[in-house]
Amino acid sequence: MLSESNFLNNAKAIQSALNLKWDDYVESFGMTQKEAEKYLLHPQNFPLKLAMNFCERYGLDLENAFSEKFDAKVFARNYLNEHPILPDHYQVEKNSRVQTLINFVSGLDDEGLEWLNDLIFRRLQVPKTILLYPELDIPFKLIVDYLDLVEKFTDNLEFMKGCGQKGIINLNKRFNFGRPGMIPRVDFYEEFFTDKIKQFDKSYNYQFINRKEEKLLLECELKEEFKELYKTHNVSSNALRHYKSGISSGLASIFGLPLGVTEILQSKNNKNDYFLINIPKPLSTI
């Protein structure tokens, strides 16, 4: 629920958490002492402009600041400390790596969507300093929530495939999945999706259900513990599917080969995700 009273309560909580003197508190709204007496001591019809000034001063999302879900304690800890701290609801599980977020952020920046990155981090109450810790374990739910907001504010998700393709190259630098000169075989893809992928994503079970020469059909099923935790069969999104598609397609690039082509297959009778991976043949030496 969004309300003016929520905002004022959140602002007071921030004042208390940061131990702000009255003059500093008033200044953070960009208001005069006369306005402070009117809107802070006897709040009524609080001007949106002043609320925006306060949010900009402390890097807050306006919608979040008007919400009863805003966590002033988490804000204060992140404002005063260098090491990022996640809100309590992101402490339930940790099955991904910050490197995945870095891939997303890079992809959005390349699309000219830097503003969306800022909005998302503010709305999730996640400090951008988390990007300085690529191997930090983070919850899968944070990845999903980030991508839900991407879908909310963007229509074309094709660029997420590029995030996956670039992401696999960045991941290879850290986890050494393969090396230039090797020729990708079916068993390489199988090993990647059944074993090595767990180094940065342990939320899904990946299984090849069809293997024919250069065409591989991959099934992605949310793990049982996540189904139980989130009371759902699948928490995947279109943005996440496009990202996975890019990861699948980009694996060949590790070996200096052309990008593979991965198709996202939909099934009305099964809620799992399916990807048809077309493995590129080695470049001709003739």
C-alpha positions as CSV (number, residue, x, y, z in Angstrom):
1,M,0.0,0.0,0.0
2,L,1.3,3.4,-1.0
3,S,0.5,6.4,1.2
4,E,1.7,9.8,2.4
5,S,1.8,8.5,6.0
6,N,4.1,5.6,5.0
7,F,6.5,8.1,3.4
8,L,6.6,10.3,6.5
9,N,7.1,7.3,8.8
10,N,9.9,6.1,6.5
11,A,11.5,9.5,6.4
12,K,11.4,9.7,10.2
13,A,12.9,6.2,10.5
14,I,15.8,7.4,8.2
15,Q,16.3,10.5,10.4
16,S,16.5,8.3,13.5
17,A,18.7,5.6,11.9
18,L,21.2,8.2,10.6
19,N,20.9,10.3,13.7
20,L,20.2,13.4,11.6
21,K,20.0,16.8,13.3
22,W,16.7,18.7,12.7
23,D,18.3,21.3,10.4
24,D,20.0,18.5,8.3
25,Y,16.7,16.6,8.1
26,V,14.9,19.7,6.9
27,E,17.6,20.5,4.4
28,S,17.4,17.0,2.9
29,F,13.8,17.9,1.7
30,G,15.0,21.2,0.2
31,M,12.4,23.0,2.3
32,T,12.4,26.1,4.5
33,Q,11.9,26.1,8.3
34,K,8.4,27.5,7.7
35,E,7.6,24.7,5.3
36,A,9.0,22.2,7.8
37,E,6.7,23.4,10.5
38,K,3.8,23.0,8.1
39,Y,4.6,19.7,6.5
40,L,6.7,17.9,9.1
41,L,5.3,19.1,12.5
42,H,1.8,19.3,11.2
43,P,1.8,17.0,8.1
44,Q,-0.9,17.6,5.6
45,N,-0.9,17.3,1.8
46,F,2.8,16.7,1.7
47,P,4.2,18.1,-1.7
48,L,5.4,15.5,-4.1
49,K,8.3,17.7,-5.1
50,L,9.7,17.7,-1.5
51,A,9.3,14.0,-1.3
52,M,11.3,13.7,-4.6
53,N,14.0,15.9,-3.2
54,F,14.3,13.6,-0.1
55,C,14.5,10.5,-2.3
56,E,17.1,12.0,-4.6
57,R,19.2,13.1,-1.6
58,Y,19.3,9.5,-0.3
59,G,19.1,7.5,-3.5
60,L,15.6,6.1,-2.8
61,D,13.0,4.9,-5.1
62,L,9.9,7.1,-4.8
63,E,7.4,4.3,-5.0
64,N,9.3,2.3,-2.4
65,A,9.6,5.3,-0.1
66,F,5.8,5.6,0.0
67,S,5.4,1.9,0.7
68,E,5.0,0.1,4.1
69,K,7.5,-2.5,2.8
70,F,10.4,0.0,2.9
71,D,13.1,-1.2,5.2
72,A,14.8,1.8,6.9
73,K,17.2,-0.5,8.9
74,V,18.5,-2.0,5.7
75,F,18.8,1.4,4.1
76,A,20.8,2.7,7.1
77,R,23.2,-0.2,7.2
78,N,23.9,0.2,3.4
79,Y,24.2,3.9,3.7
80,L,26.7,3.7,6.5
81,N,28.7,0.6,5.5
82,E,30.8,-0.3,2.4
83,H,29.9,-4.0,2.2
84,P,26.4,-4.4,0.7
85,I,23.6,-5.8,2.8
86,L,20.4,-7.3,1.3
87,P,16.9,-6.8,2.7
88,D,15.7,-9.6,5.0
89,H,13.4,-11.2,2.4
90,Y,16.5,-11.9,0.2
91,Q,18.1,-13.9,3.0
92,V,16.0,-17.0,2.5
93,E,18.2,-18.7,-0.1
94,K,21.4,-18.1,-2.0
95,N,21.8,-19.9,-5.2
96,S,23.2,-17.5,-7.8
97,R,26.2,-15.2,-8.2
98,V,26.4,-11.4,-8.5
99,Q,28.2,-12.1,-11.8
100,T,24.8,-12.8,-13.3
101,L,23.5,-9.4,-12.2
102,I,26.7,-7.8,-13.7
103,N,25.8,-9.4,-17.0
104,F,22.3,-7.9,-16.8
105,V,23.5,-4.5,-15.9
106,S,26.0,-4.5,-18.7
107,G,23.4,-5.5,-21.2
108,L,21.0,-2.8,-20.1
109,D,23.7,-0.2,-20.2
110,D,24.6,-1.2,-23.8
111,E,20.9,-0.7,-24.7
112,G,21.0,2.8,-23.2
113,L,18.9,1.8,-20.2
114,E,21.2,3.0,-17.5
115,W,18.2,4.8,-15.9
116,L,16.4,1.4,-15.6
117,N,19.3,-0.1,-13.8
118,D,19.2,2.7,-11.3
119,L,15.4,2.4,-10.8
120,I,15.6,-1.3,-10.3
121,F,18.3,-1.2,-7.7
122,R,16.5,1.5,-5.8
123,R,13.2,-0.3,-6.0
124,L,14.6,-3.6,-4.8
125,Q,16.6,-1.7,-2.0
126,V,19.8,-3.4,-3.2
127,P,22.9,-1.2,-3.2
128,K,24.8,-1.0,-6.5
129,T,28.0,-1.6,-4.6
130,I,27.0,-5.3,-4.7
131,L,28.4,-5.3,-8.3
132,L,31.9,-5.0,-6.8
133,Y,31.6,-8.5,-5.5
134,P,31.0,-10.7,-8.6
135,E,31.5,-14.1,-6.8
136,L,29.2,-13.2,-3.9
137,D,26.3,-15.6,-3.4
138,I,22.9,-14.0,-3.8
139,P,19.3,-15.3,-3.9
140,F,17.7,-16.6,-7.0
141,K,14.7,-14.5,-6.0
142,L,16.7,-11.3,-6.5
143,I,17.5,-12.4,-10.0
144,V,13.9,-13.0,-10.8
145,D,12.7,-9.8,-9.2
146,Y,15.3,-7.8,-11.2
147,L,14.1,-9.4,-14.5
148,D,10.4,-8.8,-13.6
149,L,11.1,-5.1,-13.4
150,V,13.0,-5.3,-16.7
151,E,9.9,-6.8,-18.3
152,K,7.7,-4.2,-16.7
153,F,9.6,-1.3,-18.3
154,T,10.8,-2.7,-21.6
155,D,8.9,-4.4,-24.5
156,N,11.7,-5.9,-26.6
157,L,13.6,-8.6,-24.7
158,E,15.8,-9.8,-27.5
159,F,18.8,-7.9,-26.1
160,M,18.7,-10.3,-23.1
161,K,20.1,-13.0,-25.5
162,G,23.0,-10.7,-26.0
163,C,23.4,-10.5,-22.2
164,G,23.6,-14.2,-22.1
165,Q,26.1,-14.5,-24.9
166,K,28.4,-11.9,-23.4
167,G,27.8,-13.3,-20.0
168,I,29.1,-16.8,-20.9
169,I,32.3,-15.2,-22.1
170,N,32.7,-13.3,-18.8
171,L,31.8,-16.4,-16.8
172,N,34.4,-18.5,-18.8
173,K,37.1,-16.0,-17.7
174,R,36.2,-16.8,-14.1
175,F,35.3,-20.5,-14.2
176,N,37.3,-21.7,-17.2
177,F,34.5,-23.7,-18.9
178,G,36.5,-24.2,-22.1
179,R,39.5,-22.8,-24.0
180,P,40.0,-21.5,-27.6
181,G,40.7,-24.2,-30.2
182,M,38.5,-26.9,-28.6
183,I,35.6,-28.2,-30.6
184,P,32.3,-28.2,-28.7
185,R,30.7,-31.7,-28.5
186,V,27.5,-32.9,-27.1
187,D,29.2,-34.1,-23.9
188,F,30.6,-30.6,-23.3
189,Y,27.1,-29.1,-23.4
190,E,25.9,-31.9,-21.1
191,E,28.7,-31.3,-18.6
192,F,28.1,-27.6,-18.6
193,F,24.3,-27.8,-17.9
194,T,24.4,-30.7,-15.5
195,D,27.6,-29.7,-13.5
196,K,29.5,-26.6,-14.3
197,I,26.4,-24.3,-14.4
198,K,26.0,-25.0,-10.7
199,Q,28.9,-22.8,-10.0
200,F,26.7,-19.7,-10.6
201,D,23.1,-21.1,-10.8
202,K,21.7,-23.9,-8.6
203,S,18.1,-23.1,-9.0
204,Y,17.2,-25.3,-11.9
205,N,17.7,-28.9,-13.0
206,Y,18.9,-29.0,-16.6
207,Q,18.4,-32.2,-18.6
208,F,18.9,-33.1,-22.3
209,I,15.9,-35.0,-23.4
210,N,16.9,-35.3,-27.1
211,R,20.4,-35.3,-28.6
212,K,20.8,-35.6,-32.4
213,E,24.0,-34.4,-34.1
214,E,23.9,-30.6,-34.0
215,K,20.5,-30.3,-32.4
216,L,20.1,-30.6,-28.6
217,L,16.8,-30.3,-26.7
218,L,17.3,-29.0,-23.2
219,E,14.7,-29.1,-20.5
220,C,14.9,-26.7,-17.5
221,E,12.9,-27.6,-14.4
222,L,12.8,-25.5,-11.2
223,K,14.2,-27.6,-8.4
224,E,11.8,-29.0,-5.9
225,E,13.1,-27.0,-2.9
226,F,12.3,-23.8,-4.9
227,K,8.8,-25.0,-5.9
228,E,8.1,-25.6,-2.2
229,L,9.8,-22.4,-1.0
230,Y,7.9,-20.1,-3.5
231,K,4.7,-22.3,-3.8
232,T,4.9,-22.3,-7.5
233,H,5.8,-24.7,-10.3
234,N,8.0,-22.2,-12.2
235,V,9.2,-18.7,-11.4
236,S,10.9,-18.2,-14.7
237,S,10.1,-15.2,-16.9
238,N,10.5,-14.2,-20.5
239,A,13.5,-12.1,-19.8
240,L,15.2,-15.1,-18.0
241,R,14.3,-17.4,-20.8
242,H,16.0,-15.0,-23.3
243,Y,19.0,-14.8,-21.1
244,K,19.3,-18.6,-20.8
245,S,18.9,-18.8,-24.6
246,G,21.8,-16.5,-25.0
247,I,23.9,-18.6,-22.5
248,S,23.1,-21.7,-24.5
249,S,23.9,-20.0,-27.8
250,G,27.0,-18.3,-26.6
251,L,28.8,-21.5,-25.4
252,A,30.3,-22.1,-28.9
253,S,32.0,-18.7,-28.8
254,I,34.3,-20.0,-26.0
255,F,36.0,-22.1,-28.7
256,G,36.2,-19.3,-31.3
257,L,33.2,-20.7,-33.3
258,P,30.2,-18.8,-34.6
259,L,27.4,-18.3,-32.1
260,G,25.0,-21.2,-31.9
261,V,21.3,-20.5,-32.4
262,T,18.9,-21.4,-29.6
263,E,15.2,-21.4,-29.9
264,I,12.8,-21.0,-26.9
265,L,10.1,-23.7,-27.2
266,Q,6.7,-23.3,-25.4
267,S,4.4,-26.1,-24.3
268,K,0.9,-25.6,-23.1
269,N,0.9,-29.0,-21.3
270,N,4.2,-28.5,-19.5
271,K,5.3,-25.5,-17.5
272,N,9.0,-26.2,-17.8
273,D,11.3,-24.2,-20.1
274,Y,12.6,-25.9,-23.2
275,F,15.5,-24.8,-25.5
276,L,16.5,-26.2,-28.8
277,I,20.2,-25.7,-29.2
278,N,21.7,-25.7,-32.8
279,I,25.4,-26.4,-32.4
280,P,27.5,-24.7,-35.0
281,K,29.9,-26.8,-37.0
282,P,33.6,-26.0,-36.8
283,L,34.9,-23.3,-39.1
284,S,36.2,-24.6,-42.4
285,T,40.0,-24.6,-42.8
286,I,39.8,-24.6,-46.6
